[in-house]
Amino acid sequence: STRRGRPRIEIMHVAMIINLDDGKLFGKVVYANGCKLKLDNF
């Protein structure tokens, strides 16, 4: 069976966001289906 409500997302590109102040990893941005999705910081 297929679940509804959540379309399949093809990840085209994953880019890291780096905080230049301290050089730490700030978060991750995923470019999928022509859209820019901001993931939670980790």
DASULFEN-V586115 format. One record per backbone hydrogen bond with DSSP energy under -0.5 kcal/mol. NH is the residue of the N-H (numbers start at 1). CO is the residue of the C=O. Records with the same first field share a line. If there is no record, write none. Layout:
NH = CO ; CO
This chain:
7 = 5
10 = 8
11 = 9
12 = 10 ; 31
13 = 31
15 = 29
17 = 27
18 = 16
19 = 24
20 = 18
23 = 19
26 = 17
27 = 17
29 = 15
30 = 37
31 = 13 ; 29
32 = 30 ; 35
33 = 10
35 = 32
37 = 30 ; 35
39 = 28 ; 37
